[in-house]
Amino acid sequence: MKIYIKNMVCNRCILAVSKIFEDEGVNVVDINLGEVKLKSKISEEILRNIEKKLMELGFSRIKDPAQQLIEKIKNLVISKISSLDIAENFVLSQFLSSNLHKDYSIISKAFSQTENSTLEQFFILQKIEKVKEILLYNEFTLTEISAKLGYKSVQHLSAQFRNSTGLSPTEFKKLKINNRKAVDLL
């Protein structure tokens, strides 16, 4: 049995969700961002308890197959960006198609209809949020950031950053603005 969960965006989320299932005595086979695989079916009562506990922590169960696809897409994008290992020649459409085993036109259309945004816009916004995080923690230079996030140049990164935030990365860093958005709210 698989249970799909909305708003799981990091390893801490996995730990929190895992604890909920453990507290209910449910045997989890595997847990990933947005998805929990169970050894066997569980009772409706236990499922309701789990759903209630998930809601208390800001998660929710996804029952609709279309929404499950959207959550898988988001989790793949977030995981890829978090890895800081995006090649300059990275192609989002190929990445998603191969991981979801679906034609990109289906993936893109489903995402756009549900999210009122294109996948490419979502991808760029996620990358910009990652750039903000890295800049705030002073982890890497702009050259290193652009290489890790698949930008062709620092100028390309800076242009996208300015379009999204109204500031250059350097201005943002100097202001030390902590206006990052929660990943699940993008």
Rosetta blueprint (number, residue, H / E / L):
1 M L
2 K E
3 I E
4 Y E
5 I E
6 K E
7 N L
8 M L
9 V L
10 C L
11 N H
12 R H
13 C H
14 I H
15 L H
16 A H
17 V H
18 S H
19 K H
20 I H
21 F H
22 E H
23 D H
24 E L
25 G L
26 V L
27 N L
28 V E
29 V E
30 D E
31 I E
32 N E
33 L L
34 G L
35 E E
36 V E
37 K E
38 L E
39 K L
40 S L
41 K L
42 I L
43 S L
44 E H
45 E H
46 I H
47 L H
48 R H
49 N H
50 I H
51 E H
52 K H
53 K H
54 L H
55 M H
56 E H
57 L L
58 G L
59 F L
60 S E
61 R E
62 I E
63 K L
64 D L
65 P H
66 A H
67 Q H
68 Q H
69 L H
70 I H
71 E H
72 K H
73 I H
74 K H
75 N H
76 L H
77 V H
78 I H
79 S H
80 K H
81 I H
82 S H
83 S L
84 L L
85 D L
86 I E
87 A L
88 E L
89 N L
90 F L
91 V L
92 L H
93 S H
94 Q H
95 F H
96 L H
97 S H
98 S H
99 N H
100 L H
101 H L
102 K L
103 D L
104 Y H
105 S H
106 I H
107 I H
108 S H
109 K H
110 A H
111 F H
112 S H
113 Q H
114 T H
115 E H
116 N L
117 S L
118 T L
119 L H
120 E H
121 Q H
122 F H
123 F H
124 I H
125 L H
126 Q H
127 K H
128 I H
129 E H
130 K H
131 V H
132 K H
133 E H
134 I H
135 L H
136 L H
137 Y L
138 N L
139 E L
140 F L
141 T L
142 L H
143 T H
144 E H
145 I H
146 S H
147 A H
148 K H
149 L E
150 G L
151 Y L
152 K L
153 S L
154 V H
155 Q H
156 H H
157 L H
158 S H
159 A H
160 Q H
161 F H
162 R H
163 N H
164 S H
165 T H
166 G L
167 L L
168 S L
169 P H
170 T H
171 E H
172 F H
173 K H
174 K H
175 L H
176 K L
177 I L
178 N L
179 N L
180 R L
181 K L
182 A L
183 V H
184 D H
185 L H
186 L L
